[in-house]
Amino acid sequence: MPSTRRVALYARVSTSDQRADLQLHDLRRLAEQRGWKVVGEYVDLGVSGAKDRRPELDRLVKDAHKGRFDVLAIWKLDRLARSVRHLIMLGDEMRALGVDLVSVQDTLDTTTPSGRFTFHVLGAVAELERELIRERTVAGVAAAKRRGVRLGRPGFALDPGRVRALREEGRSFRAIAIEMGVSVGKVHETLAGRRTVRKSPSNGSSADARFAEGS
């Protein structure tokens, strides 16, 4: 590791009319105070933190894998991650690459023992939350089964007579599939005399998107 640590600065604003100047000012000042060399600034402008993919964050992660910096500095945790779980995932990935994480506004600085402890506590909280959700889901499914509730969406059998009648009217395979709420392939199977069972669609509005086969 070089004597002067290399730092990457990440900032994000949610709307296009906002500016990241305040975040970058504080991040640059932090780097100057610590004696770190700024090797990159990554700024996502007008990008919601709830989005899985962010252009500059994706570029930052790629550069981390290339070993281009030793520290990732952010203004606040919610600028980087959309949830505690997302933060832990990113933090673990950075740690595996030998990159420390520092937040200006939060008490998180993994270059120090106390900061690493704080990150471990956050990870434990996220793991506990996942376990509680899993346990509640399992318990809910078991209770529903005891009450005799049938889980999942019900199936139904295609009416071959109806399918043939629509075909005789001159309907295309795709039109029949959309009306019946099945795939074009199932229409072909039904007309060929094979009984087909299909889960009922949630609604008809999305049917067009499910059928990409020709008529």
N, C-alpha and C positions, 0 to 999 in steps of 0.2 A: 504494500500500500504506500503511495507517495506521502512525503512528509506534509505537504499541504493538501488537505482534503478537498476533493472536487465535489461541488454541490449542484444539484439540479433544482430549479425553482418551478413549482407548479401552482397556477392560479386558475380560477374559473368564475365566470359570472353567468347568471341564468338567462338574462335577456340581452338582446343586441344593443339596447340603449344604455347599458351599464358599462362601466370601465373597470379594468383590473389594476389601475394605477396604484391605488392604496395598498392592495395586496403585494404588488411587486416592490413598492417602496419599502415596506416592512421586511420583506424577504431579503432584499439586497442589503439592507442595514444589518440584518442578522448575520448574513454571510461575511460582511465587513468586520463585525464585532468578533466573530469566531475565527477570522483569518482564513476563511474558506475561499476557494477559487470557483467562481460561477462559470460552469461549462455549458449551461443551457437553460433557457427559459421556455416553459411550455404553458401556453395560455389557451384555454377553451373559452371562446366568446359566444354568448347566447346559447349555451348548452345546459340543459337541465341535469342536475345531479342524479336524477332517477334513471337516466339513460345508461344502458349497459355499455354502449360503445361511444367513446369520445375521441375524436381525431388526435388531439394533443396528448391525452392520457395514454392512448394506444402507442403513440410514438415514444413517449417517455418509457413505457414498459419495455419496448423493443431495445431502446438505448441502454436500459439497465441490464438487459441480458447480454449486451455487447460490452459491459464493463466500463461504460463511459463516465460514471460518477459513483461516489462513495456515500453521499448523503442526499436524501430527498427532503426538501424543505417546503412546507405548505403553510398557508396563512391560518387555516382552521380545518379541523377534521372533516367537516361537512363539505368543504370545497373538493376534497379528494374522493370520499366514499359516499355511497347512497344509503348505507346502513352499517351497523356495527359488524355484521357478518362480512360485508364487502370490505370494510376496513381491515378486518383480521386477515382476510384472504390476500389483499394487496400487501399488508405488512409482512405476512409470512413469506410471500414471494420475494419481497425486497430483502428480507433477512437472509433467505437462502442464497441470494446473490451477493451478500456481503454489504448491503446498502442500509444505512440507518435512516430512521424517519424522525423528523423534527417538525412540530407544529408551533407557530408563533403564539397563537391565542389560547392554546390548550396546554395542559401540563403533561405533554408527551414529548419525550426526547430520548430515543433509544441509544444515544451515544453515552448515556449515564446509567448507572445501576438502577436508580429509582425510576427512570423512564422505561427501562426494560421490564421492571416489575409491573408498572402501570399497564403496559401492553399485554403482559401475561394475564393480568386481572381481567382486562377487556375480553381476551380470548376465552377465559373461563366463563364469563357471563354469557358470551355468545353461544358457547357449547351448552350451557345450562338451558338457555332459551330454546335451542334446537331440540334438546331432549324432552323438555316440557311439551312442546308442540307435538312431537312424535307420540308421546305417551297419551296425550289427549285425543289424538287422532285414532290410535289403536283402541282406546277405551270406547270412543264413540262408535266405531265400527262394530265392536263386540256387543255393545248395548243394542244397536240397531238389529243385529242378527238375532239376539235373544227375543226381541219383539216381533220377529218374523218379517222384518222389512227386507225386501228384495233390493239389493244394491246394484247399481248400474242402470243403464237405460234399457228398457224392454225391447225385444226383437219382434219382428213381424215377418210373415211369409208373403212373398210376392204372389199376386194373382196372375197366373199365366194367361188366363182368358182375357183379363184386362189389358195385359201387355200386348197380346196378339191383336186385340181389337184396335188398340192405338196404332199399331204398326200397319194394320189394314186400312186405317184412315189416312195413311200416308205420312204419319209422323216419323221424324228421324229418330235414330237410336238415342241421340243426345237429348232431344225433346222429351222422349219417353222417360229417360233416366232422371231428368230434372223433375218431371211431374211426379214420378214414383219415389223420388228421394233416394236413389241408389246410383251406382256407377254404371257407365255404359257397358262394361264387361258383364255386369249382373243381368242386364237386359238381354245381351247375347245368350248368356247361359240359360235364362228362363225360356227364351224362344227355342232353344235347342232341347228343351224338355227336362232340364235339371232343376229340381226344387231349390230355391235360394232363400236363406234367412238373413235378414239385414237389420242391424240396429236402426231404430227410427231416428231420423235427423232431428236436431234441436230446433231448426226452423227452416223454412224454404228460402230465406233470403240469401244464404251463403251457398246454395246448391251449385250455382254456376261456377264457383271457384273450385269445386271438387271434381269437375269433369273436364278433363283435358283431351279426351279421346275424340276422334272425328265421328261424324254422323254416317 
